Amino acid sequence: MGDDWAEVIREALERLSGLPRHEDGVLGSMTTSPEPVTASLFQRFMFVNANDPWLFPAVSELEKEAVAMLGEVLGCQGCSGMITSGGTEANIAALYLAREAGYDRVYATAAAHDSIRKAARLLRMEYVEVPMEDFKMDPEALEKVMSERGEGVVVATVGTTGVGTVDPVEAITEVAAENGSVIHVDAAYGGFIYPPLHGWSGLGFGNDAVVSATIDPHKFGAPIPAGGLVVKSREWLSPLVFEARYMPSGKQLGLLGTRPGASVVATWALLKALGRKGIVERAARLMGMARWVYGRLVAAGVPVAAEPEVPIVCVKTRREGVLIDALRGMGLYLYRCGVVKGVRAVMMPHVTYTHLTRLVNALTAFLSP
């Protein structure tokens, strides 16, 4: 026999007791504390397999409704899709769908999320890096490289992970359409922020070249794991339906076999509870925080990589490792920008102005002239 359950629980709690909570000063991670109700529903339905609609048909209905609500956020009516484990799975699935449609080349910038390069590697697709201007894809550069390399799937990022910029999706789609290509919009973080505040016109499914988009509910208040893949039609999604002979339905959706039904339920609940008004209010609050941090850092002479278009502020420094360690010692947890030497702060739902005041004061002390 193994250890007594009570002893196992005691040891687990003891060993995990020192983990920081998001509310303790986690300012660099793109994860957040889930809304209590979504966490409760997630726990209640942890036994549910979303890929077993025969046994759990109600969960399949909730997934359809959740995808429809995500589609509305992204400016899409009548779209299809699925709830995924996160942005990485959604991006891999999106590029797989593009490959199955005949596009075996990926165009993206250095600021695109690392999962895009991962997806291209896994799928054995040619990866072509497109030059940037101000950390955004340069449409003229895209035109040039596409004329040289040929058609493919272009990844446009709405909210780059490292510096918080938004690719000019409308201009990119024009280039893609002229070159017989399609667009995947990676809005894993920015999808809940930029479109609600600026509208999705010109950014998404209103453009015929856009075939899919990624958006992550667990970045906005759903428990981990909870991502979203929205596609233009059920026909475009169909290559993600695979045979599963042992299942009553005979098929499964997505890259996974067993899929967490609890993620579906929690995502549905989050979107229902927030509604359009709640999403806009949360997006405005987070953008207000980002502008507040950006303005104070610039005024203090702290070098910032770019003016944020989503709530991410990247502070440039060659001593990023030293700064990260120093801030950690102060109870402030920041991450690297990645695309440029520096550290980034991400405004997530758990972040407060108390956190940000401490952060601005610390960064000013470390980096101001």
N, C-alpha and C positions, 0 to 999 in steps of 0.2 A: 504494500500500500504506500501511497505517497503521503505528503504532509496533510495535516488536517486543514479543512477549508478555512477555518478561523485563523490559523497560522499563516496560510497563504495570503489572505486578505491583509493581515497585520503587516506582513513583510512588504507587500506591494505598496501599501499606503506609506510605510516608512521610507521606502526607497524612492518613491515619487513625491514625497512631501516637499522637496526643495524646488520643484518645477515652478517657474514664474507663471502667473496668470496673465492673461492679456491686459487686464486692468492695472497690473503692476508697473507698466511702462513699456510694453511691447509695441514699438513704433515702426518697425521695419518689415514685419511679416505681413503677408497678404492673407492671413487667417484672422479670425475674430471670435469672440465669445458668441455662441448661438443665442438667439432669442429663447427665453425659457420655455415657451410653449412649443417651439419647434424641437427643442431638445427632449422635452417630455414625450412628444409624439414619436420622435426617433427611437427613444428607448422602448416605447410601447410596441412598436412594430418592427423590432430588429429581426424577428424570425421570418419576415416576408421576403420572398424571392420575386423581384419585379419581372423576372423572365419566366414566370409561371402563371400566365394569365388564366389558365384553366382552373388552378387552385385559388388564385387571388384576383378575380376579374375586376373587383372594385379598385384595386391599385392601378391596374391598366387604365381605367377610366380617369383616375386622378392624374396619371402621367400625361394623358392626352390634354387634360385641362391645364396642367402646369406648363406644358410645351406651348400651348396656345397663349397663355399669359406671358411667357418669355417672348414669344413671337410679337405680341403687342408692344412690349418694351422696345423691341428691335424694329418696329415699324412694319411688321409682316402680318398679313391676314391670310389664313388658310395654309400656313406653313406646317411642316411636319418636323419630327425630331425625336429626341429622347433625353432623359436625365442620365448623366454620366457620373463618374467618380470625381471629375474635375476638369480643368481646362486642358490638361495634357491629353487625357483620353479623348476629349472632344476634338482637339486639334489633330490627333492621329487619325481618328475616324473620319474627319472632314477631308484630310488629304488622301486617305484611302478611297473615299467616294470619288474624289476628283481623278485619281489614278484609274479607277474602274471605268470612269467615263472617257478615258483615253488621254488624260493629261498626265504625263510622267515627268514633268519638270516643275520645280517649285521656285518661285521668285519671292524673296523676302529681304529685309534689311538686317544690319547687324543689331538693330534695336529690337527686332522681333523676339518673342519669347523663345527660350532655348528648346522648348518642346517642338518647335517647328523643325529645327535641325535634327532633333531626335526622330521625329516622324519621317523625315526624308531618308534618314539612315535606315530605319527599320523597314521602310517600304521600298528601299532601293530606288528612290526617285532622285533625279539630278537636282542638286541644290545650287541656285544661282543667287549670289548676294547683290542686291541693288544698292547703289550709292545713296547717301542721305544728304539732306540739307536741313540743318538745325534739328537733327535727330528724327527727321521725317523722311519717308520715301520721296525721292525726287522723280516726278512723273517724266521729265525729259530723259533722265538717266534710264528709267524703266523702258521708255520707248526705244532707246539706243540698244540696250542689252537684249530686248525682245526681238528686235529686228535682226540681231546677230544669232540668237540662240533658238528662236522659235516659240511656239505657243506653250502654255503651261497654266498652272494655277498660281495666282498672285495672292500672297498673304498681306492684307492691310490690317494694321494694328490700331485699334481704337483704345488708346491708353497703354503706352509702352511701359513695361515692367520697371525699367531702370530709371527713366527720367520723366514719365508722365506726359508724353506728347501723343498727338493723334495724327496718323497718316492722312493725307488728302484723298480720301476714298473716292470722291466724285471724279477727280482728275485721273486717278489710277484706273477707275472702271472704264473711262473713255479710251485710255491707252489699251487696256486689256481687250475691250470689245473690238477695237480696230485691228488687233493682232490675233483674233480668234481664241482668246483666252478667257478664263473665269476667275472670280474673286472669292476667296474665303476671308471673312472678317473675323479677326481674333479680338473680341471685345470681352475677354474673360473678366477683367476688372472694370474697364471703362464702360461696358454695356449698361450697367445700372446707373452710371453717372452722366456721361456725355449726352446720349440721346434724350433722356428725360429733361435735361436743361437746355439743349440746343435744337432738339428735334432730330429725327432720323432722315429727313429729306436729304437726298444726295449721298447718304452714308451707307445705306443698306439695301434692303430687298426691293426698294423702288428702282434700283438699277438692275437691268436685266442680266448683267454680267455676274452679279452677286448670287452665289449658289448656296452658301452656308455661313453660319456664324457661331462663335463660341461665346458663352456667357456663364458666369459662375455664381450660383446662389450662395455657396458657402463663403463667398467674399462679402456677402451682404446681410448675413444673419442666419443662414441655415447651418446645421451641423455638418462637419466633414464626415463622409464625402458627399458633395453635391455640386455637380457641374451641369452644364446644359449644352446640347448641340441642336441648333435649329437649322433646318434645310428648306429649300424652296418648295419641295413637293415630296409626296410619298414615293414617286417614281425615282427621284434622286436618292432617296434613303434606301431603296430596295436592296442594293448590294450588301447592306449591313444586316440583312435577314439571312440567318444561316440555318442549315438543317440540324435538328436535334431529335434523332429518331426515338430516343427513350422518353421524350416528353410527350404528354397528352396532345399538345398542340402541334408537335412535330417540328417546331422551329424555335429559334431564339433570336433576339435583337441585340446587336452590338458586339463589341470585342470581347466582352466577358460572357461567361456561362451563367453563373449565379450573379444577379445584380441586386444591390441593397434596396429593397422596397421601402425601407424606412427613409431613405434619401428622397424618394418620390413623395412620400406623405409629408415630410418636413418642408420640402420645397413648395409643394402645393399650399401648405398652410401659411408659409411666409408670404407668398405672393397674394394670397387671398386677404390676409390680415393687413398688409401694407397698402394694397391697392395703388392706383396711379398716383393719388395725392401723397400717400406715405412715401412712395419711392422718390418722388420729386423733392419732398421735404428733406429726406435723408441725404439725397444727392447734393442739395443746396447747402446743407450743413457741412458736409465733408469738404465741398469745394471752398466754402467760406474759410474753413480751417487752413486749407492749403494756401489760399491767397494771403491769409494772415501771416503764416510762417514765412512764405516767400517774401512778402513786403518787409518784414522785420529783418530778415537775413540780408536782403539787398541793401537796406538802409544802413546796416552795420558793416557793410563791405565784405560780407561773407560770399565767396564765389559759388554761385548756383548754376547748374548746367543749363537749365531751360526754364522758362516760365511755364508752370504746370497747366495743362489743359484737363487733366484729371487729377485727383488729390494725391499726387506723389511729388515730393520735392527732393531732388538730388543735389547734394552739396559736394563740390569738387575738392578733392585733396589727394595727394600722392601717398599720404600716411594713413590710408583708410584702415588698415589693420590695427594700428596704434590707437586711432580714434575710436574704433568699434570697441576695443578692449577697455578703453578709458570710460566710455559711456556706459558700458555694461557694469563697470564697478560703481557707477552712480545709479544703477537701476533703470537705465534707459537702453533698450535693445534695438539697435539699428542694423540694417543689412547693407551689403554693397550695391552700388548702382549697376555694376556689371558691364554695361556698354561704355562707361567712362570711369576713370579712377575717382572714387568718391563713395559717400554713404547716402542712403536714401531713407526718408521717412514717408510712411504710407498712412493716410488718414482713413482709419477703419471705424466702424460704428462704435467700438469701445473707447476710442481716443477722446480725451477731454482737453480743454484749454489749459488745465493745470499741467498735464503732461507736456503740452507744447510750449508753455512758458518755460518750464525747466529745460526743455530741449533747446530752445532758441538761446537762452542764457548760456548754456554749456557750449553750444557751437560758436557763439560769439566770442566766448572766452578763449576757445581753442584756435579759431580761424580768422578772426577779424584782424585787419592790418595793425 
